[in-house]
Amino acid sequence: MGLEQLYSYYISSDETFGVIFWDLRLPRLIAAALIGASLSISGVVFQAMFQNPLVLARFRCS
C-alpha cells in the first residue's frame, strides 16, 4: 500500500476515522504526553530538592 492510498483512505469522507482519531486517540495521546512530561519534571524537582545520594550516577549498574 502506497502513501497516496493511505492518505486517500484516511482523508476520505468516512467519518469513522475522524471520530476515532480526532475525538478518541489524539486527546489521549496529548494527555499521555503531558502526564509523562509532568511526572519527569516532578522527579527532577524532587531529586534537586532532596538530593538523594542513592540516585546519583555513580551508583548505577552498568
Secondary structure, DSSP 8 states (H G I E B T S, - for coil): --HHHHHHHHTSS-HHHHIIIIIIIHHHHHHHHHHHHHHHHHHHHHHHHH--GGGSGGG---
